[in-house]
Amino acid sequence: MSSSSQPASATGGTIRSLIPARIDRLNWAPFHTRMVLALGTAWVLDGIEITIAGAVAAVLTDDATLGLSTTQVGAIATVYLLGEVFGALFFGHLSDKLGRKKLFIMTLGVYLLGNALTAFTWDNSTLSLIFLYSTRFIAGAGIGGEYAAINSAIDEMMPAKYRGRVDIAVNGTYWLGAILGTLSTFVLLNQVDLNIGWRIGFLLGPVLGALIWGLRRHLPESPRWLIMHGREAEAEENITFIEDEVKSSGQTLDPVDESAAIDIKPGEDQGYFALVKVLFSQYPSRSILSATLMITQSFLYNAIFFTYTLVLTKFYGVDASDAPLYLIAFCVGNLAGPLLLGHLFDTVGRRKMIAGTYLLSAVLLAITAVLFKAGSLNAFTQTVAWCVIFFFASAGASAAYLTVSEIFPLEVRAKAIAVFFAIAQCFGAIGPIFYGALIGAGVMAVGGLVEIFLGIDAEGQSLEDVASPLSAVAHRPRATG
């Protein structure tokens, strides 16, 4: 039997649904590829955004551009960070309330608007600065909202057997964006008039975003979200659309047994107060796990990434104009890890792989710190060492986002992602202040150890088995951990 659901009116307000099981039984099809391309671009955009903003910051003090003071330039990154935190929390709530599709279209639009407007900042007058900071806040809010809405949508529409590798690979594409941003600014700031080059740089992300707008518009709403909100007819329409897309690739779908059904009694929208109750009363160990993984990876990356150029130029004598070339190598290592190791998180398992990548990167980072202190490294070997370390660390960091997005109930999933993303951003901001390879190694080791004891064995399991929906009539068994 493979019918989606029985009307709530016929079952005393309860919906009996096979939609989660119907999604999880699907094999990979062109539909899933389109979904990943349409939604996964969020991280590419963020990588482009952060890299371009960082590279452009130095030239905005030039009189040929805006002639800003160093303090005014520094405030740009702070405002963008605040925008990300606000956007994650605000749009995360709306994603759980209004649906994934409305929000992943809305947040992309907010990002496009904010970033495109930044390019039209005219000078360093008070009004112009207000305009500049406002546009950076808006762009940050859009990206922050993307993290919550996109992770939720991908996890809910991706079959369980692919969820880990896809989520990790998608999160890892931030570094593809960083590569594109580095190459672009390297050309724009050296081959184009400065006052034009920095403006073009801020328009690159919106151009890419506009290209995927159409793809997003044609994606369905998450059938899981629809059924949990009592919208049975729409849920059936959307799951049928997805199944028809898979069938059109030549696949034959197996029937779904009625025993895989889940009973749902839709309730009111769950706000942040409900989330706090869920986090601290029902899932305290998962909350500790999520916070630890997110904070430790954010701390490490901010500590290393934002001092990377300083180490190369001050300790190894690399010319500032050549530093971007070393940064590209660093980004390649970060991109390769999630892409090449991602499938192991589905096969070997979440707990083993997350703990392993965190602890291995911690050990390698500590060894590199000893070699650095002994003067045994040069610019080339230091870069190679960082590439190897972050090959593993990047896969682990991407898995932190995967963990948060799959271990909490659907009704509060986007808000949970938003909360832990915001916490990580705030703690990560102090990373550069306490920079030190040994400190970074210690921080990652903590994350790995917490994963060993509190990790969730979610590989291959339905989201409803990992975390039973708050609206489920009979709660299903939780994943171990």
Residue pairs with C-beta under 8 A, 6 or more apart in sequence:
1 18
1 255
1 256
1 257
1 258
2 18
2 22
2 253
2 255
2 256
3 18
4 17
4 18
4 19
4 22
4 227
4 232
4 235
4 236
4 239
4 240
5 15
5 16
5 17
5 18
5 19
5 227
5 232
5 235
5 236
6 15
6 16
7 15
7 232
8 14
8 15
8 230
8 232
8 265
8 266
13 265
13 266
14 263
14 264
14 265
14 473
15 227
15 230
15 232
15 263
15 264
15 265
15 266
16 261
16 262
16 263
16 264
17 227
17 232
17 235
17 261
17 262
17 263
17 264
18 256
18 258
18 260
18 261
18 262
19 223
19 224
19 227
19 235
19 236
19 239
20 224
20 260
20 262
20 462
20 463
20 464
21 256
21 257
21 260
21 261
21 262
21 462
22 239
22 243
22 256
23 156
23 157
23 158
23 159
23 223
23 224
23 239
23 242
24 159
24 160
24 161
24 462
25 159
25 253
25 254
25 256
26 32
26 159
26 242
26 243
26 246
26 253
27 159
27 246
27 251
28 159
28 162
29 245
29 246
29 248
29 249
29 251
30 245
30 249
31 242
31 245
31 246
31 249
32 158
32 159
32 162
32 166
34 215
34 219
35 154
35 157
35 158
35 219
36 154
36 166
36 169
36 170
37 212
37 215
38 212
38 215
38 216
38 219
39 104
39 150
39 153
39 154
39 170
39 216
39 219
40 150
40 154
40 169
40 170
40 173
41 173
41 208
41 209
41 212
42 104
42 108
42 143
42 146
42 147
42 150
43 170
43 171
43 172
43 173
43 174
43 177
44 173
44 174
44 176
44 177
44 180
44 208
45 111
45 143
45 146
45 177
45 205
45 208
45 209
46 143
46 146
46 174
46 177
47 173
47 174
47 175
47 176
47 177
47 178
47 179
47 180
47 181
48 177
48 178
48 180
48 181
48 184
48 204
48 205
48 208
49 80
49 115
49 139
49 143
49 177
49 181
49 205
50 177
50 178
50 181
51 177
51 178
51 180
51 181
51 182
51 185
52 181
52 184
52 185
52 201
52 202
52 204
52 205
53 76
53 77
53 80
53 136
53 202
54 77
54 306
55 181
55 182
55 185
55 186
55 189
55 201
55 324
56 185
56 189
56 198
56 201
56 202
57 73
57 74
57 76
57 77
58 73
59 65
59 189
59 194
59 197
59 198
60 66
60 68
60 73
60 76
60 198
61 67
61 68
61 69
61 70
61 73
62 194
64 193
64 194
64 195
65 194
65 195
65 198
66 121
66 123
66 124
66 128
66 132
67 123
67 124
68 124
68 129
72 124
72 129
75 133
76 132
76 133
76 136
79 133
79 136
79 137
79 140
80 136
80 137
80 139
80 140
81 140
81 425
81 429
82 137
82 140
83 114
83 136
83 137
83 138
83 139
83 140
83 141
83 142
83 143
83 144
84 140
84 141
84 143
84 144
84 421
84 422
84 425
85 144
85 421
85 422
85 425
85 426
86 137
86 140
86 141
86 144
87 107
87 110
87 140
87 141
87 142
87 143
87 144
87 145
88 144
88 145
88 147
88 148
88 417
88 418
88 419
88 421
88 422
88 425
89 144
89 272
89 415
89 418
89 419
89 422
90 141
90 145
91 103
91 106
91 107
91 110
91 141
91 144
91 145
91 148
91 149
91 418
92 145
92 148
92 149
92 414
92 415
92 417
92 418
92 419
93 271
93 272
93 414
93 415
93 418
94 102
94 103
94 106
94 145
95 103
95 145
95 148
95 149
95 152
95 414
95 415
96 152
96 269
96 270
96 411
96 412
96 413
96 414
96 415
97 269
99 221
99 222
99 225
99 226
99 229
100 149
100 152
100 153
100 156
100 221
100 222
100 225
100 414
101 153
101 216
101 219
101 220
101 221
101 222
103 145
103 148
103 149
103 414
104 146
104 149
104 150
104 153
104 216
104 219
105 213
105 216
105 217
106 145
107 142
107 143
107 145
107 146
107 149
108 142
108 146
108 209
108 212
108 213
108 216
109 142
110 138
110 139
110 141
110 142
110 145
111 139
111 142
111 143
111 146
111 205
111 206
111 209
112 142
112 205
112 206
112 209
112 210
113 138
113 142
114 135
114 136
114 137
114 138
114 139
114 140
114 141
114 142
115 135
115 139
115 142
115 202
115 203
115 205
115 206
116 202
116 203
116 206
117 131
117 135
117 138
118 132
118 135
118 136
118 139
118 202
119 199
119 200
119 202
119 203
120 199
121 128
121 131
121 132
121 135
122 128
122 131
144 418
144 421
144 422
147 401
147 417
147 418
147 421
148 414
148 415
148 417
148 418
148 421
149 414
150 170
151 167
151 401
151 404
151 405
151 414
151 417
152 222
152 225
152 405
152 413
152 414
152 417
153 219
153 222
154 166
154 167
154 170
154 405
155 163
155 167
155 402
155 405
155 406
155 413
155 463
156 222
156 223
156 224
156 225
156 410
156 413
156 463
157 220
157 222
157 223
157 224
157 242
158 166
158 167
160 460
160 461
160 462
160 463
161 346
161 460
162 346
163 346
163 402
163 406
163 463
164 342
164 343
164 345
164 346
164 350
164 399
164 402
164 458
164 459
165 342
165 343
165 345
165 346
166 342
167 398
167 401
167 402
167 405
167 406
168 338
168 341
168 342
168 345
168 395
168 398
168 399
168 402
169 338
169 339
169 342
169 398
170 398
171 338
171 397
171 398
171 401
171 402
172 334
172 335
172 337
172 338
172 339
172 342
172 394
172 395
172 398
173 335
173 338
174 334
175 331
175 332
175 334
175 335
175 394
176 331
176 335
178 327
178 331
178 334
179 328
179 331
179 332
179 335
180 204
181 201
181 204
182 324
182 327
182 328
182 331
183 328
184 201
184 204
185 197
185 201
185 324
186 324
186 325
188 197
188 198
188 200
188 201
189 197
189 198
189 201
190 321
191 197
192 200
220 238
220 241
220 242
221 234
221 238
222 238
223 235
223 236
223 238
223 239
223 242
224 410
224 463
225 410
226 232
226 234
226 235
226 238
227 235
227 264
228 264
228 266
228 410
228 411
228 469
228 471
229 266
230 264
230 266
243 253
246 253
247 253
262 464
262 469
262 472
262 476
263 472
263 473
263 474
264 469
264 471
264 472
264 473
265 471
265 472
265 473
266 471
267 470
267 471
269 411
270 278
270 411
270 412
270 415
270 470
272 415
272 419
274 411
274 412
274 470
275 412
275 415
275 416
275 419
278 408
278 409
278 412
278 416
278 470
279 286
279 287
279 408
279 416
279 419
280 287
283 407
283 408
283 467
285 454
286 407
286 408
286 454
286 456
288 450
288 454
289 403
289 407
289 450
289 451
289 454
289 455
289 456
290 400
290 403
290 404
290 407
290 416
290 420
291 420
291 423
292 446
292 447
292 450
292 454
293 354
293 358
293 399
293 400
293 403
293 404
293 447
293 450
293 451
294 400
294 401
294 404
294 420
294 421
294 423
294 424
295 423
295 424
295 427
295 428
296 358
296 443
296 444
296 446
296 447
297 393
297 396
297 397
297 400
297 424
297 444
297 447
298 424
298 425
298 427
298 428
298 431
299 427
299 428
299 430
299 431
299 440
299 443
300 393
300 397
300 431
300 440
300 443
300 444
301 393
301 397
301 428
301 431
302 428
302 429
302 430
302 431
302 432
303 431
303 432
303 434
303 435
303 436
303 439
303 440
304 386
304 390
304 435
304 440
306 431
306 432
307 432
307 435
308 323
308 326
308 327
308 330
308 386
309 320
309 323
309 327
311 382
312 318
312 323
312 326
312 379
312 382
312 383
313 319
313 320
313 323
316 378
316 379
316 382
317 379
318 326
318 379
326 379
326 383
329 383
329 384
329 387
330 383
330 386
330 387
330 390
332 387
333 386
333 387
333 388
333 389
333 390
333 391
333 394
334 390
334 391
334 393
334 394
335 394
336 391
337 357
337 390
337 391
337 392
337 393
337 394
337 395
337 398
338 394
338 395
338 398
340 391
341 353
341 357
341 391
341 392
341 395
342 395
342 398
344 353
345 353
345 354
345 395
345 399
345 402
345 459
346 459
346 460
347 459
349 457
349 459
350 399
350 402
350 403
350 455
350 456
350 457
350 458
350 459
351 451
351 452
351 455
351 456
351 457
351 481
353 395
353 396
353 399
354 396
354 399
354 400
354 403
354 448
354 451
354 455
355 448
355 449
355 451
355 452
355 455
356 392
356 448
357 392
357 393
357 395
357 396
357 399
357 448
358 393
358 396
358 444
358 445
358 447
358 448
358 451
359 444
359 445
359 448
359 449
360 392
361 389
361 390
361 392
361 393
361 396
361 444
362 440
362 441
362 442
362 443
362 444
362 445
362 448
363 441
364 385
364 388
364 389
364 392
365 389
365 393
365 437
365 438
365 440
365 441
365 444
366 437
366 438
366 441
368 377
368 382
368 385
368 386
368 389
368 437
369 436
369 437
369 438
369 441
371 377
371 385
372 382
372 437
377 385
393 444
396 444
396 447
396 448
400 424
400 447
401 417
401 421
403 455
403 456
403 458
404 416
404 417
404 420
404 421
405 413
405 416
405 417
406 456
406 458
406 463
406 466
406 467
407 456
407 458
407 466
407 467
407 479
408 416
408 467
409 467
409 468
409 469
409 470
410 463
410 464
410 467
410 469
410 470
411 469
411 470
411 471
412 470
454 481
455 481
456 466
456 479
456 480
456 481
457 479
457 480
457 481
458 466
458 479
458 481
461 479
464 472
464 476
465 476
465 477
465 478
465 479
466 478
466 479
467 478
467 479
468 475
468 476
468 478
